[in-house]
Amino acid sequence: MDFFSSMRVSASGLDAQMKRQNTVSSNIANAETVGYKRKDPEFQATADRESFGEILDTKLDEGVQGVQVTAIREDERPGRMVYNPSHPQADENGMVEMPNVNPVQEMANMISAQRSYEANATAIASATQMANKALELGR
């Protein structure tokens, strides 16, 4: 894998994990908002090729893939029912459907996204350092 491929793959990871963190933040912020549905990002692997020439030139990078968020999907699981007869959206039994957001699960997702983001940022920093060292060797 060449320098630019590694940078593009890590950059795609940074972008995807940032979108994941934003989605988790939205879930946490709306954990008590009636009518809100928990959301999850959908990831998809993408080939790391910028041009047709790259496809023809390199067989080495054939398996290199980045990642992208293709959609933000609503969680279809039912919300939790809470007894609150004074709420304006309560049903005839006094039950209100609250979002299906579990704060513990969301914090675990946030930590996972943060660690993945940090790993991609470290990969970019390492690739940059290696390129700088290679340039220093040429002096």
Buried (B, 14 or more C-beta within 10 A) or exposed (E): BEEBBBBBBBBBBBBBBBBBBBBBEBBBEBBEEBEBBBBBBEBEEBEBBEEEEBEEEBEEBEEBBBBBBEEBEEBEEEBEEBEBEEBEEBEEEEBBBBBBBBEEEBEEBBEBBBEBBEEBBEBBEEBEEEBEEEEEEEE
